Amino acid sequence: MIAGVILSTAMLTAVFVFASSLQGFLVRSTEASEGDWYMRADQVSQTKIATMEADGRLSELDAAEDIGYARVNSANSDKPYLFVTGFGKEMYNTAAVNIVEGRAARTSGEIVIPEHLFENGRIHYRIGQKITLEVGNRKAVRKYTSYAGNAVARGSLLGQSIEYAHAKEKLTGTKKKTYRVVGICERLSVEDYNAPGYTAITVPDNNRNARYTVFVKTYDPGDIYSFTSDLVPSSVNYTYNDILLMYLGASGGIDEMTTLLVAVILLILLIAAGSLLLLYNAFSISFADKTGLFGMLSAYGATKKQIRTCVLFEASVIGAAGIPPGILGGIAGIYTVIKIVGKKFAAIFTAGSNITAFNMQISWGFVAAGAGLAFLMLVISAYLPAHMRYRVSVKEAMRRNAIPQTVKAKRLKTSKLTQKLFGFEGVLASKNFKRDRKRYRAAIISLFLSLVLFISANGMIRYLSDGIDQQYGTNIDYDIDYMSDVTHAGYEKLKDAKDVTAGAYYNAYTMKVKKSLADFSSTDRKKIESSSFPVSKGKAELYAGLIVMPDAQYAKLAQKNGIAAADDSGFIAARKVYGYSDKGTESFTADISSARSEQMTLKGDNGRQFTVKVVYGSKLPMGSDAYNTLVGIYTSRSNAENLLGSRYIKNAKSNGSMRPAAFFRSSDPAVTYSDMEKICRAEGISSYAIVNMQGQYETVRNVISMIKLLSYGFITLISLIAAANVFSTIATNMLLRRREFAMLQAVGMGPKSFKKMINLECIFYGARALLYGLPVSLLLTYLMYRFIGGTYSILFVIPWGAIAISIVSLGVVVMLTIWYSMHKVRKTGMLDLLKEGSF
């Protein structure tokens, strides 16, 4: 019984501690990425700042001086300015500034430039470069309504929260300022996406008439709304740090924290229900043996209140012995889990220099709540069976005969097939099962629950893993790609990045090709006909990619595929194409031809047609998986120039039907990716399109690992409760049938027959659980396959391994329980049991 209390308390404590740790991690990671402020207000005067600082609800206020806007030659017509702001040292933490290169500004002549000034605005400043800006204020030249619906008065000063108004605004009071670039930072999270200026950071000018952007925190996060309502004028634009307030529980709406709270409550209720049943059964065993004692106490004058006090005192002693170890066990278990998965978990939700450690965070209030809930379950579990026992009359209790149950003979009727298959012992086992069906039900439900959870969760995890492996795994033969407007010169610079082991550079021209349905196998023909590819007059229209590579690289590709120069016209095609069903719910691959080579007519973007002889190859170059939705046709640069002509190539570059791409292999993709970003900043190359495919793959694999851990951890917790319930229920029934067993042995049942009867009862338990559990498990597994298979092209597989493990585990739990019960029964002699006149 103490073990049950320890188990229940440990599980409740673990849930509370994990929820507390998760909330703390989410708060810290949000502060690292978004800043630790609760409310931000624009265009605030020094007088208003003094008023705010005098309010007793305020815990912290940081201010950034709005130095002004400077027009720059931005490629983004809606973002034509550089917004210069003055930060003190504390503001770098408040606004979560992440400097990726260089350092912070220390004087009024230094400035930190955001890297998206180049990515989005195509303006490239290098560290050490001096820039001269005409800095002034944005002023509305006439009244209008902003994009957010706010009325903007004529002559009003505009801040970062008001989008660029083009002819409706102008810069006034400009002053020439010269800065030296000392650092490059990531785009500030406090810069709204509709902001008209790229935020650049210097130090405050401390101008007496300056306006400020203030960042405010209150002692109680929930007070920030009333603080803002009382102290921020309606004419001032303000923004709440909604994500941080949500994780602090101060958002006041239904959000992710509400979802987390509901999940925690449901998990606690599930654990509490299982634990209550476990402890109830345990106390039932104890009080069944004490029925005679209760009767004796009542006969000597003990009142129900005194007996109740005795029962509750016993529960308190058990709680004192079990709850403290349970708390320590729960904390130790969560500490171990977080140590194992903390880094992976942090890497999933945070990135770069903003990565936040996922550490255990104990809220002793939550721990106390878990202990209190465990004690409450203990008291309820003790009170209910005790209440039933002291309702029995003193005479019945003295004879140790609990509440009798009468069962109709019709209900106990057993089929002749059972007798024929299992003999007399099987008939007895079947009758015992039917007679105590209510008691057995708890054990069967527990076994059913564990079986369904384990098999269906195993299927879900397998399908997710197979799908992720298919998308990111073995098919992808590169680690990093750059599928944007990268030149060959830019590719050569990126190829020099750290740890790059191989690279490939292509120009891909998008075209169309019509393929006869007769070229496909019967299976693939059905896929094409039911796909999103247009089909008419027995032909399917597919997209094709003419992928151009250097001449030497193409020669190596031909040699790798065993294609002789005499057989090769200079075009090698991929045989497979990747597509979707017409509803877009399932993906597939199809072989476009079974021939070794064929003539193929390509239709270009301007309607021009090119007929080429293609040889199908089985070994494709690096990066071929990026073109698997096209009919990939690989050729050399000289072949492409001869086929297309300079005019077509020039037009294709300008209209976007030709896209360059670079692919890289690396011994350390994370290091290479970081070094490539630095090269891009130094060489004026956009780093926006660099994608660390292995990094994405690892992130997704980390998610799968977390799902596995949490799923199997949850299943283990529920299974422990279920196993304990099975143990308690079966053990209770066996111990309550001691007199029955003694009578059977007294009338001549031998040890062999007795053992056969008990084993058959084990089989009936397991068979009933399997009868209900396996169909439900397979149904849930199939539903998960249908759901996940719509995203990934995977096959439905029955999880035989999980089923086998479940069956073996089920049998072991039942057999061990009955073995333990029989061991306790044998310790009492047959004669003593018959003399007891009861159980």
Helices and strands as residue ranges (DSSP letters): H 2-34, E 39-44, H 46-53, E 58-71, E 81-86, H 89-94, E 99-102, E 110-114, H 116-119, E 130-140, E 144-145, E 151-152, E 157-158, G 166-168, E 169-185, E 197-202, E 211-218, G 221-223, H 224-231, E 238-240, H 242-247, H 256-289, H 291-299, H 304-349, G 352-354, H 364-389, H 394-398, G 409-412, H 416-435, H 437-472, E 480-482, H 488-495, E 500-516, G 517-519, H 522-529, E 535-536, E 539-549, H 551-560, E 571-574, E 576-580, E 587-591, E 597-603, E 609-617, G 624-627, E 631-636, H 637-644, H 646-655, E 658-666, H 669-683, E 690-692, H 693-736, H 738-746, H 751-789, H 800-826, H 830-836
